[in-house]
Amino acid sequence: MELLKLATEWAKAEVFSTRFFILFAFLFLIASIGFWQLGKTDLAKAYIIPTLVAGVLLMTIGLGLFFTNKSRITQFKKAFTTNAAAFYESEIERTESTLKEYTVVFKVIPILIVVAALVMLFITTPIWRAISITTVAMLIVILLVDGTAYARIETYHKELKLLNNNS
């Protein structure tokens, strides 16, 4: 039963965390509307589309992760009741593969931030500056939320291993 409780708590924490993607998505969408309604300069007008795109991307990520993790909570109970040993093994495998994916994310996103910063430095047209700044902002949000998610799944994985050692 400890295994089910541990898995459920992790999934609930993930559901809470994904709400931050949704929150930042709304902020980007509000910024886009603000630039559309109030933007007077070329640079302000250039932010309309990039912030809209960033908002939609973050909303898609947030809602996708929210519903995936929300459904996991009920799936965990079913899988645990059906076969606790198989559930344990599948969680170990899933957490290990997710941890590997995060190492790629934490290498690729900083590279993308550097590329966007270089574009910002060398291409000074308003649209490219707006795209670059919005991209950096969006990627920082992703790093912030994913950084906490990585720490959570790493802790969850270690606790899963401890459960097996204690059994």
DOMAR-699227 format. One record per residue: residue number from 0; residue in three letters; x, y, z of N, C-alpha, C in turn. Coordinates in Angstrom, 2 decimals, always signed. Layout:
N
<site NUM ALA <X Y Z> <X Y Z> <X Y Z>>
...
//
This chain:
167
<site 0 MET <+0.81 -1.20 +0.00> <+0.00 +0.00 +0.00> <+0.86 +1.26 +0.00>>
<site 1 GLU <+2.04 +1.16 +0.58> <+2.97 +2.29 +0.60> <+3.32 +2.71 -0.83>>
<site 2 LEU <+3.46 +1.73 -1.71> <+3.79 +1.98 -3.12> <+2.69 +2.80 -3.78>>
<site 3 LEU <+1.46 +2.42 -3.59> <+0.33 +3.15 -4.18> <+0.26 +4.58 -3.64>>
<site 4 LYS <+0.47 +4.73 -2.35> <+0.44 +6.07 -1.73> <+1.55 +6.94 -2.31>>
<site 5 LEU <+2.73 +6.37 -2.44> <+3.88 +7.10 -2.98> <+3.62 +7.55 -4.42>>
<site 6 ALA <+3.12 +6.63 -5.25> <+2.84 +6.94 -6.65> <+1.74 +7.99 -6.78>>
<site 7 THR <+0.72 +7.86 -5.96> <-0.40 +8.81 -6.01> <+0.05 +10.20 -5.58>>
<site 8 GLU <+0.85 +10.28 -4.54> <+1.35 +11.59 -4.09> <+2.21 +12.24 -5.17>>
<site 9 TRP <+3.04 +11.44 -5.85> <+3.87 +11.99 -6.93> <+2.97 +12.54 -8.04>>
<site 10 ALA <+1.96 +11.76 -8.45> <+1.07 +12.19 -9.54> <+0.30 +13.45 -9.15>>
<site 11 LYS <-0.14 +13.54 -7.90> <-0.86 +14.74 -7.45> <+0.06 +15.96 -7.46>>
<site 12 ALA <+1.31 +15.77 -7.08> <+2.28 +16.87 -7.12> <+2.53 +17.31 -8.56>>
<site 13 GLU <+2.55 +16.36 -9.49> <+2.72 +16.69 -10.91> <+1.52 +17.47 -11.43>>
<site 14 VAL <+0.33 +17.06 -11.03> <-0.89 +17.79 -11.44> <-0.81 +19.22 -10.96>>
<site 15 PHE <-0.39 +19.41 -9.72> <-0.25 +20.77 -9.19> <+0.80 +21.56 -9.99>>
<site 16 SER <+1.93 +20.93 -10.26> <+3.03 +21.60 -10.97> <+2.64 +22.03 -12.38>>
<site 17 THR <+1.86 +21.19 -13.07> <+1.49 +21.53 -14.45> <+0.60 +22.76 -14.51>>
<site 18 ARG <-0.02 +23.09 -13.41> <-0.85 +24.30 -13.38> <+0.01 +25.55 -13.60>>
<site 19 PHE <+1.30 +25.46 -13.29> <+2.17 +26.61 -13.52> <+2.39 +26.85 -15.01>>
<site 20 PHE <+2.44 +25.77 -15.81> <+2.49 +25.95 -17.27> <+1.25 +26.71 -17.72>>
<site 21 ILE <+0.11 +26.32 -17.19> <-1.16 +26.95 -17.57> <-1.18 +28.41 -17.11>>
<site 22 LEU <-0.70 +28.67 -15.90> <-0.64 +30.04 -15.39> <+0.24 +30.92 -16.28>>
<site 23 PHE <+1.43 +30.44 -16.59> <+2.32 +31.22 -17.45> <+1.75 +31.35 -18.86>>
<site 24 ALA <+1.03 +30.35 -19.32> <+0.39 +30.44 -20.64> <-0.60 +31.60 -20.65>>
<site 25 PHE <-1.40 +31.70 -19.59> <-2.34 +32.82 -19.50> <-1.61 +34.16 -19.48>>
<site 26 LEU <-0.49 +34.22 -18.77> <+0.27 +35.47 -18.72> <+0.79 +35.86 -20.10>>
<site 27 PHE <+1.30 +34.87 -20.85> <+1.76 +35.16 -22.22> <+0.58 +35.59 -23.10>>
<site 28 LEU <-0.56 +34.93 -22.96> <-1.73 +35.29 -23.76> <-2.24 +36.69 -23.41>>
<site 29 ILE <-2.23 +37.01 -22.13> <-2.63 +38.36 -21.70> <-1.64 +39.40 -22.24>>
<site 30 ALA <-0.35 +39.06 -22.21> <+0.65 +39.97 -22.76> <+0.41 +40.19 -24.25>>
<site 31 SER <+0.07 +39.12 -24.95> <-0.20 +39.24 -26.39> <-1.38 +40.18 -26.64>>
<site 32 ILE <-2.43 +40.02 -25.87> <-3.60 +40.90 -26.01> <-3.22 +42.34 -25.65>>
<site 33 GLY <-2.40 +42.48 -24.61> <-1.95 +43.81 -24.22> <-1.15 +44.49 -25.32>>
<site 34 PHE <-0.23 +43.74 -25.92> <+0.56 +44.32 -27.03> <-0.34 +44.65 -28.21>>
<site 35 TRP <-1.34 +43.82 -28.45> <-2.25 +44.05 -29.57> <-3.08 +45.31 -29.34>>
<site 36 GLN <-3.58 +45.48 -28.11> <-4.45 +46.61 -27.81> <-3.69 +47.91 -27.54>>
<site 37 LEU <-2.53 +47.79 -26.89> <-1.84 +48.99 -26.42> <-0.53 +49.29 -27.15>>
<site 38 GLY <-0.05 +48.36 -27.95> <+1.24 +48.52 -28.61> <+1.25 +49.66 -29.61>>
<site 39 LYS <+2.15 +50.59 -29.39> <+2.26 +51.75 -30.28> <+3.52 +51.69 -31.15>>
<site 40 THR <+4.59 +51.13 -30.59> <+5.85 +51.08 -31.33> <+5.91 +49.80 -32.17>>
<site 41 ASP <+6.86 +49.79 -33.10> <+7.04 +48.59 -33.93> <+7.43 +47.38 -33.09>>
<site 42 LEU <+8.27 +47.60 -32.08> <+8.70 +46.49 -31.23> <+7.52 +45.94 -30.42>>
<site 43 ALA <+6.70 +46.82 -29.88> <+5.53 +46.37 -29.11> <+4.57 +45.57 -30.00>>
<site 44 LYS <+4.35 +46.05 -31.20> <+3.48 +45.33 -32.14> <+4.08 +44.00 -32.56>>
<site 45 ALA <+5.41 +43.92 -32.59> <+6.09 +42.69 -32.99> <+5.91 +41.58 -31.96>>
<site 46 TYR <+5.60 +41.93 -30.73> <+5.42 +40.93 -29.67> <+4.08 +40.19 -29.75>>
<site 47 ILE <+3.13 +40.69 -30.50> <+1.78 +40.11 -30.51> <+1.82 +38.62 -30.87>>
<site 48 ILE <+2.38 +38.27 -31.99> <+2.40 +36.88 -32.45> <+3.32 +35.99 -31.61>>
<site 49 PRO <+4.56 +36.41 -31.32> <+5.43 +35.53 -30.51> <+4.85 +35.21 -29.12>>
<site 50 THR <+4.27 +36.19 -28.45> <+3.71 +35.91 -27.13> <+2.45 +35.05 -27.25>>
<site 51 LEU <+1.70 +35.23 -28.32> <+0.53 +34.38 -28.57> <+0.97 +32.93 -28.79>>
<site 52 VAL <+1.98 +32.74 -29.61> <+2.49 +31.40 -29.88> <+3.05 +30.75 -28.60>>
<site 53 ALA <+3.82 +31.51 -27.84> <+4.37 +30.99 -26.58> <+3.24 +30.62 -25.63>>
<site 54 GLY <+2.21 +31.44 -25.55> <+1.07 +31.14 -24.69> <+0.36 +29.87 -25.10>>
<site 55 VAL <+0.16 +29.72 -26.40> <-0.51 +28.51 -26.90> <+0.35 +27.28 -26.64>>
<site 56 LEU <+1.65 +27.39 -26.87> <+2.55 +26.25 -26.62> <+2.54 +25.85 -25.14>>
<site 57 LEU <+2.67 +26.83 -24.26> <+2.67 +26.53 -22.83> <+1.31 +25.98 -22.38>>
<site 58 MET <+0.24 +26.48 -22.96> <-1.09 +25.97 -22.62> <-1.22 +24.51 -23.07>>
<site 59 THR <-0.73 +24.22 -24.25> <-0.78 +22.85 -24.77> <+0.03 +21.90 -23.88>>
<site 60 ILE <+1.23 +22.32 -23.52> <+2.06 +21.51 -22.63> <+1.36 +21.32 -21.29>>
<site 61 GLY <+0.88 +22.41 -20.72> <+0.24 +22.36 -19.41> <-1.00 +21.47 -19.38>>
<site 62 LEU <-1.89 +21.67 -20.35> <-3.11 +20.87 -20.37> <-2.82 +19.40 -20.66>>
<site 63 GLY <-1.88 +19.16 -21.56> <-1.51 +17.77 -21.87> <-0.97 +17.06 -20.64>>
<site 64 LEU <-0.05 +17.70 -19.95> <+0.52 +17.10 -18.74> <-0.51 +17.00 -17.62>>
<site 65 PHE <-1.37 +18.00 -17.51> <-2.39 +18.00 -16.46> <-3.30 +16.78 -16.61>>
<site 66 PHE <-3.85 +16.59 -17.80> <-4.79 +15.49 -17.99> <-4.09 +14.13 -17.96>>
<site 67 THR <-2.87 +14.07 -18.45> <-2.11 +12.81 -18.39> <-1.88 +12.40 -16.94>>
<site 68 ASN <-1.41 +13.33 -16.13> <-1.11 +13.00 -14.73> <-2.38 +12.82 -13.91>>
<site 69 LYS <-3.43 +13.53 -14.25> <-4.71 +13.35 -13.56> <-5.23 +11.93 -13.78>>
<site 70 SER <-5.15 +11.45 -15.02> <-5.63 +10.10 -15.31> <-4.72 +9.03 -14.70>>
<site 71 ARG <-3.46 +9.36 -14.50> <-2.54 +8.40 -13.87> <-2.97 +8.03 -12.47>>
<site 72 ILE <-3.56 +8.98 -11.76> <-3.96 +8.73 -10.37> <-4.91 +7.53 -10.31>>
<site 73 THR <-5.90 +7.50 -11.19> <-6.84 +6.36 -11.19> <-6.19 +5.12 -11.79>>
<site 74 GLN <-5.34 +5.31 -12.80> <-4.66 +4.16 -13.41> <-3.72 +3.49 -12.41>>
<site 75 PHE <-3.09 +4.28 -11.56> <-2.18 +3.71 -10.57> <-2.93 +2.74 -9.66>>
<site 76 LYS <-4.09 +3.15 -9.19> <-4.86 +2.29 -8.28> <-5.25 +0.99 -8.95>>
<site 77 LYS <-5.71 +1.08 -10.21> <-6.08 -0.12 -10.96> <-4.89 -1.05 -11.15>>
<site 78 ALA <-3.78 -0.47 -11.60> <-2.58 -1.28 -11.87> <-2.04 -1.91 -10.60>>
<site 79 PHE <-2.07 -1.16 -9.51> <-1.58 -1.68 -8.23> <-2.45 -2.82 -7.74>>
<site 80 THR <-3.77 -2.66 -7.86> <-4.70 -3.70 -7.41> <-4.58 -4.95 -8.26>>
<site 81 THR <-4.36 -4.76 -9.54> <-4.25 -5.90 -10.46> <-2.99 -6.72 -10.18>>
<site 82 ASN <-1.83 -6.02 -10.15> <-0.57 -6.73 -9.93> <+0.45 -5.73 -9.38>>
<site 83 ALA <+0.64 -5.74 -8.08> <+1.51 -4.76 -7.42> <+2.95 -4.88 -7.89>>
<site 84 ALA <+3.44 -6.11 -8.09> <+4.83 -6.31 -8.52> <+5.05 -5.74 -9.92>>
<site 85 ALA <+4.12 -6.01 -10.81> <+4.24 -5.48 -12.18> <+4.13 -3.96 -12.18>>
<site 86 PHE <+3.26 -3.42 -11.33> <+3.13 -1.98 -11.21> <+4.44 -1.36 -10.74>>
<site 87 TYR <+5.04 -1.98 -9.75> <+6.33 -1.49 -9.23> <+7.38 -1.48 -10.34>>
<site 88 GLU <+7.51 -2.56 -11.07> <+8.49 -2.65 -12.15> <+8.23 -1.61 -13.24>>
<site 89 SER <+6.96 -1.43 -13.58> <+6.64 -0.44 -14.63> <+6.97 +0.98 -14.17>>
<site 90 GLU <+6.77 +1.26 -12.89> <+7.11 +2.58 -12.36> <+8.61 +2.81 -12.33>>
<site 91 ILE <+9.36 +1.79 -11.97> <+10.83 +1.90 -11.99> <+11.30 +2.19 -13.41>>
<site 92 GLU <+10.79 +1.44 -14.37> <+11.19 +1.64 -15.78> <+10.78 +3.02 -16.27>>
<site 93 ARG <+9.55 +3.44 -15.94> <+9.06 +4.74 -16.39> <+9.87 +5.88 -15.80>>
<site 94 THR <+10.18 +5.80 -14.51> <+10.95 +6.87 -13.89> <+12.37 +6.92 -14.43>>
<site 95 GLU <+12.96 +5.76 -14.69> <+14.32 +5.75 -15.26> <+14.34 +6.37 -16.65>>
<site 96 SER <+13.37 +6.02 -17.49> <+13.35 +6.59 -18.84> <+13.05 +8.08 -18.80>>
<site 97 THR <+12.19 +8.51 -17.88> <+11.88 +9.93 -17.76> <+13.10 +10.72 -17.29>>
<site 98 LEU <+13.84 +10.16 -16.35> <+15.06 +10.82 -15.88> <+16.06 +10.99 -17.02>>
<site 99 LYS <+16.17 +10.00 -17.89> <+17.07 +10.11 -19.05> <+16.60 +11.19 -20.01>>
<site 100 GLU <+15.28 +11.28 -20.20> <+14.74 +12.32 -21.09> <+15.03 +13.71 -20.55>>
<site 101 TYR <+14.96 +13.87 -19.24> <+15.24 +15.17 -18.64> <+16.68 +15.60 -18.87>>
<site 102 THR <+17.62 +14.68 -18.88> <+19.01 +15.07 -19.12> <+19.15 +15.67 -20.51>>
<site 103 VAL <+18.40 +15.17 -21.47> <+18.40 +15.74 -22.82> <+17.78 +17.13 -22.79>>
<site 104 VAL <+16.65 +17.26 -22.09> <+15.96 +18.55 -22.00> <+16.89 +19.61 -21.41>>
<site 105 PHE <+17.61 +19.24 -20.34> <+18.47 +20.21 -19.67> <+19.74 +20.52 -20.44>>
<site 106 LYS <+19.98 +19.82 -21.53> <+21.09 +20.18 -22.42> <+20.58 +20.98 -23.61>>
<site 107 VAL <+19.43 +20.61 -24.14> <+18.90 +21.25 -25.35> <+18.36 +22.65 -25.05>>
<site 108 ILE <+17.59 +22.81 -23.99> <+16.97 +24.11 -23.71> <+18.00 +25.21 -23.49>>
<site 109 PRO <+19.06 +24.98 -22.71> <+20.07 +26.05 -22.60> <+20.72 +26.41 -23.95>>
<site 110 ILE <+20.91 +25.42 -24.80> <+21.46 +25.70 -26.14> <+20.49 +26.59 -26.92>>
<site 111 LEU <+19.20 +26.26 -26.84> <+18.20 +27.08 -27.53> <+18.15 +28.50 -26.97>>
<site 112 ILE <+18.34 +28.63 -25.67> <+18.38 +29.97 -25.06> <+19.57 +30.76 -25.59>>
<site 113 VAL <+20.71 +30.12 -25.70> <+21.91 +30.79 -26.24> <+21.68 +31.20 -27.69>>
<site 114 VAL <+21.09 +30.31 -28.49> <+20.81 +30.64 -29.89> <+19.87 +31.83 -29.98>>
<site 115 ALA <+18.80 +31.82 -29.16> <+17.85 +32.94 -29.17> <+18.54 +34.23 -28.74>>
<site 116 ALA <+19.43 +34.14 -27.76> <+20.16 +35.34 -27.31> <+21.08 +35.86 -28.41>>
<site 117 LEU <+21.71 +34.96 -29.13> <+22.58 +35.38 -30.24> <+21.77 +36.03 -31.36>>
<site 118 VAL <+20.60 +35.47 -31.64> <+19.73 +36.09 -32.66> <+19.36 +37.50 -32.21>>
<site 119 MET <+19.07 +37.63 -30.91> <+18.70 +38.94 -30.37> <+19.84 +39.94 -30.53>>
<site 120 LEU <+21.06 +39.47 -30.36> <+22.22 +40.36 -30.47> <+22.53 +40.77 -31.90>>
<site 121 PHE <+22.39 +39.82 -32.83> <+22.87 +40.06 -34.18> <+21.79 +40.46 -35.18>>
<site 122 ILE <+20.55 +40.14 -34.90> <+19.47 +40.54 -35.81> <+18.58 +41.50 -35.03>>
<site 123 THR <+18.60 +42.75 -35.42> <+17.96 +43.78 -34.60> <+16.60 +44.25 -35.11>>
<site 124 THR <+16.02 +43.52 -36.07> <+14.68 +43.93 -36.50> <+13.69 +43.63 -35.37>>
<site 125 PRO <+12.64 +44.43 -35.27> <+11.70 +44.27 -34.15> <+11.10 +42.85 -34.03>>
<site 126 ILE <+10.73 +42.25 -35.14> <+10.08 +40.93 -35.06> <+11.06 +39.87 -34.53>>
<site 127 TRP <+12.31 +39.90 -35.00> <+13.29 +38.91 -34.52> <+13.69 +39.16 -33.07>>
<site 128 ARG <+13.74 +40.41 -32.69> <+14.02 +40.73 -31.28> <+12.88 +40.23 -30.40>>
<site 129 ALA <+11.65 +40.45 -30.82> <+10.49 +39.99 -30.05> <+10.45 +38.46 -29.98>>
<site 130 ILE <+10.72 +37.81 -31.10> <+10.75 +36.34 -31.13> <+11.83 +35.83 -30.18>>
<site 131 SER <+12.99 +36.42 -30.23> <+14.11 +35.97 -29.39> <+13.81 +36.15 -27.91>>
<site 132 ILE <+13.34 +37.31 -27.54> <+13.05 +37.59 -26.13> <+11.92 +36.71 -25.62>>
<site 133 THR <+10.89 +36.54 -26.42> <+9.77 +35.68 -26.02> <+10.22 +34.22 -25.91>>
<site 134 THR <+11.07 +33.78 -26.83> <+11.59 +32.42 -26.77> <+12.40 +32.19 -25.51>>
<site 135 VAL <+13.26 +33.12 -25.18> <+14.07 +33.00 -23.96> <+13.14 +32.94 -22.74>>
<site 136 ALA <+12.16 +33.82 -22.69> <+11.22 +33.83 -21.55> <+10.47 +32.51 -21.44>>
<site 137 MET <+9.97 +32.00 -22.55> <+9.23 +30.75 -22.54> <+10.12 +29.58 -22.12>>
<site 138 LEU <+11.33 +29.54 -22.63> <+12.25 +28.44 -22.28> <+12.66 +28.51 -20.81>>
<site 139 ILE <+12.78 +29.70 -20.28> <+13.09 +29.83 -18.84> <+11.93 +29.29 -18.01>>
<site 140 VAL <+10.70 +29.59 -18.42> <+9.53 +29.04 -17.72> <+9.57 +27.51 -17.76>>
<site 141 ILE <+9.86 +26.96 -18.93> <+9.93 +25.50 -19.07> <+11.03 +24.93 -18.17>>
<site 142 LEU <+12.18 +25.59 -18.14> <+13.26 +25.12 -17.27> <+12.88 +25.18 -15.80>>
<site 143 LEU <+12.21 +26.25 -15.40> <+11.79 +26.38 -14.00> <+10.83 +25.25 -13.59>>
<site 144 VAL <+9.81 +25.05 -14.39> <+8.81 +24.03 -14.05> <+9.41 +22.63 -14.19>>
<site 145 ASP <+10.16 +22.39 -15.26> <+10.77 +21.08 -15.45> <+11.86 +20.80 -14.42>>
<site 146 GLY <+12.52 +21.83 -13.94> <+13.54 +21.63 -12.91> <+12.94 +21.07 -11.64>>
<site 147 THR <+11.79 +21.60 -11.25> <+11.13 +21.07 -10.06> <+10.55 +19.69 -10.34>>
<site 148 ALA <+10.05 +19.47 -11.55> <+9.51 +18.15 -11.91> <+10.62 +17.11 -11.90>>
<site 149 TYR <+11.79 +17.49 -12.39> <+12.94 +16.57 -12.39> <+13.31 +16.19 -10.95>>
<site 150 ALA <+13.39 +17.17 -10.09> <+13.73 +16.89 -8.69> <+12.69 +15.97 -8.05>>
<site 151 ARG <+11.42 +16.20 -8.39> <+10.35 +15.38 -7.84> <+10.43 +13.94 -8.33>>
<site 152 ILE <+10.66 +13.75 -9.62> <+10.69 +12.38 -10.14> <+11.97 +11.66 -9.70>>
<site 153 GLU <+13.04 +12.41 -9.52> <+14.27 +11.82 -9.02> <+14.07 +11.31 -7.58>>
<site 154 THR <+13.43 +12.10 -6.76> <+13.11 +11.70 -5.39> <+12.15 +10.52 -5.39>>
<site 155 TYR <+11.15 +10.57 -6.25> <+10.18 +9.47 -6.37> <+10.89 +8.19 -6.76>>
<site 156 HIS <+11.80 +8.27 -7.71> <+12.55 +7.09 -8.17> <+13.38 +6.51 -7.02>>
<site 157 LYS <+14.05 +7.37 -6.27> <+14.84 +6.90 -5.13> <+13.96 +6.25 -4.07>>
<site 158 GLU <+12.80 +6.84 -3.82> <+11.88 +6.26 -2.83> <+11.34 +4.92 -3.31>>
<site 159 LEU <+11.12 +4.79 -4.63> <+10.69 +3.50 -5.17> <+11.76 +2.44 -4.94>>
<site 160 LYS <+13.01 +2.81 -5.18> <+14.12 +1.88 -4.96> <+14.20 +1.47 -3.48>>
<site 161 LEU <+13.99 +2.45 -2.60> <+14.02 +2.15 -1.16> <+12.91 +1.19 -0.77>>
<site 162 LEU <+11.73 +1.32 -1.39> <+10.63 +0.42 -1.10> <+11.02 -1.02 -1.43>>
<site 163 ASN <+11.71 -1.20 -2.54> <+12.13 -2.54 -2.95> <+13.18 -3.08 -1.98>>
<site 164 ASN <+14.10 -2.24 -1.53> <+15.14 -2.68 -0.59> <+14.56 -3.02 +0.77>>
<site 165 ASN <+13.48 -2.32 +1.16> <+12.86 -2.57 +2.47> <+11.96 -3.80 +2.46>>
<site 166 SER <+11.53 -4.23 +1.27> <+10.62 -5.37 +1.18> <+11.34 -6.69 +1.36>>
//
